[in-house]
Amino acid sequence: MNGGYAEKVAVPEAALIPIPDGLDDEQAAALLLQGLTARTILAVSARLQPGESVVIHAAAGGTGSLAIQLAKRIGAGRVIALASSEEKRALTLELGADVAVDSRSEDLRAAILEANDGNEVDVVLEMSGGEAFEASLRSLAPVRPAGHLRNRLARGEQGQDRPSDAPQPRGDRLLAGAPVQQAELLREGIGELFAAAAAGELRAVIGGTYPLSEAVRAHEDIAARRTQGKLLLDPSK
């Protein structure tokens, strides 16, 4: 439901999610949207299989940091995390990534292949578009039977939306978005995420909690790439 920038918001009871014992409000808030996004992309859209390799762009961010952990839970053979700073890459390794790659590498495709022992990769979670999209697409292994390329819009480097109509050679599973609309899938996904977090098996990285009055500063920090993980707004402040 909408209302993330309000002190109070009214929602239908059916839209409320119970928080299990052992999970605090901050973790629950940080898990909900990004956790569902990462889970749906990996498990539903990409159908990641045990032993397969997965590349995660923006791996120190809210979605990426959860995608690392969820990919390992699925049994990915190699999780390759892309991040722009040493600090962010160190965080991805702490979360379970097998290899951390500088997302600003001059030849990103070569860096991805090197991180996978010279082999093309099975799944890519890509969120930025532009050259990163093209490098990722060219890093994918040949099409798997019944595979799909699911990419709606990629955000271009200059902030321009462009359709993902680039040639799609060889790869079948480069994912840039996976909205979840079915209520049963939402409930199943949320239940799985919250249970794992309550058991200490999944951790949302909280990069900062801002007073609601400083929402603008939160956006500025995100735009300047000064943040890690998920940012929260506290409506009581």
N, C-alpha and C positions, 0 to 999 in steps of 0.2 A: 504494500500500500504506500501511497505518497504521504509525505508529512515529515520527512527527515530533517527539515529546517524549521520545525515548529516546536514550541514548548509543550503543546498538547495536540493530540490528533485522535479523532474518533474513527474506529474501524469496525467492520462486522466481526462478530465473535468468531465466525468460521475462519477469519484471517489470522487469528491469534495462535501462537505456537508455544506450547508449554516448555519451560526450561527445566531440564532434569536436575536432580540434586548433584552437586559436585561440579556444576558448570555456572560460572558467574555471568552477570549481565554483559560485561565487556566482551568476553569470549563468544557469547551467544550472538551479540550484535555483529562482531567481526566475522563470524563463520557464515552467517545466513546467506547473503547474496553471493559473495565471492566463493564460498564453499560449494554452494549449489552449482555455480558456473563451472568451477574446476571439475567437480564430480561428473556433471552431465557431459562436458566435452570429452573427458577421458573414457568414462565407462559406457555412455550411451551413444554419442556421436562417433567417436573414434574407435570404440570397442577395443580399447587397448588390451592386449593379451600378455600373459606372463612371458617374460623373456624378451619382449620387444623393446626397442629403444625409443625414447621420447625426448624431444627438445622442447624446453620451456623458455620462451622469451619473457622479459621482465620478471625474472624468477624470484626477485626479492620483494615484489609487490604483493598486494593483498591476494589476488588470484593466483599468481605464480608460486608464492610460498606455500599455499595450500595444495596446489597441483603437484609440487614435488613430493609432498608427503603422501598424497593419495595415489600417485603413480607407483610409489614404493609399496603401498599396501596392496595394490593390484598385482604386483610382482614384476614390474618393468625390469628388463635386463640391464638397461643403462639409462639413467636420467641425466641429461645434459642441460645444465642451467646456464642461461645467458643473463648477464648483468653488467652494468656500466662502470662499477668501481670495485676496488679490492675489498672494501668493507661489505658491499652487497654480495660479492661472490663468496666471501667467507661465510656469510649467513646462509647462503644456499647449501653449502657443504655441511654446515651444522644441521640443517634440516633434512639431510639425507641424499642430496644430489651426489652422483658419482663423479662428475666432472663439472667444473665451472669455467665458462668461456667469456672473454671480454666481448660484450655485444657491440662494441665499437671497433672491432677488428677490421683492418683494411680489406681483407678477403674473408668475409663471414662464412661463406660456403666452405672454404678450405678449412677454417677453424672448426666448424661443426663436424666435418668429415674426420679431421684429425682426432677430435674428441671421441669419435666412435670407431677408433682403430682403422680409419680409412674407409669404412663402410658407410653406405647411405643409411638414412634413418627411417624408422617406421611411422612415427607420429610427430607432428610439430604443433605446438600451441603458440600461435603468433598473434600479437595484438597491436602492432604499430604500423604495418604497411610499408610502402616505399621499397627501398633497397633490401630491407630486412625480409620483407615478404618474398621478393624474388629469390634471394639467396636461400631462404628456407624451402621454397618450392623446388629449387634445383638440387636440394639435398635429400629429397625423398627417394625412397627405394621404389622399384617398379610396382605397378598397381597390384594389390592383393585381390584375389577373387572376391566379388561382391563388395569391394571397397567403394568409398565415396569421398569426394572432395566437398567439404561443407564450409564455404566461406561466402559471406554475404557482401559485406563492405570492408575494405581495408582502409584505415586512416593513413592518408599520404603524408609524406614528410613535411609538407608545407601546410598541413591542416586541411587539405582538400580531400573530400570523399571521392573515391573512384570505384567503379564496379570491378569485381575480381574476375575480369575477362582475359587475364593473361593466359598464354598457352599453358596447358596443364600436362606436361610430359611426365611420364614415369611415376609421379607421386599420386596417391589417392587420399591421403589423410592429413591435410594441413588445415587446422581448425582455427577459425578466428571468431567464432561466436556460436553459442548453443543455448538459445532461450528455452526455458522449461515452462510449459503452459498447463500440462495435465496435472490436476490436483493430486492424483494418486502418486505420481512421480515426485511431486514436490514433497508430499508427506513422507514418502519412503526415503528420499534423499536427506531431508532435514533430520529425520529420526536417526539415520545412520551416522551423519556428521556429529550430531549432538552426543550420541552414545559414545562414539570414539573419543571425542574431546573430554567427556566426563570421566572416561576411563584412563585418561592421560596418554592416549594413543595418537592424538591429533592436536596440534597447537596452532591457533591463529596468531600470527605475529602482529602485535599492535604497535604501530610506529609512533603513536601520539594520540592524546586525547585533548581536544580543543574546546574551550567554552563556545557555546552557540554564538556568542557575540563576536567571535573571531573566526567565523566560517570563511571569510575572505582570505585570511592568512593561511588557512589550511589549503585552500585551492592554490594559492601562490606557491606554497611549499611543494605541492604535487607538481605543478607546472615547471618548477625549477629543478625537479628530480632530487629534492633534498630528503625525501622520505623513504621509509621501508615499510613493508607490510600494509596493514589496514589502518586508516585514520578514523577516529571516532569524534563525534560532536556530543558534548554534554549539555543538554537543554536546561539543566538546573543552574547553569552559570552564565 
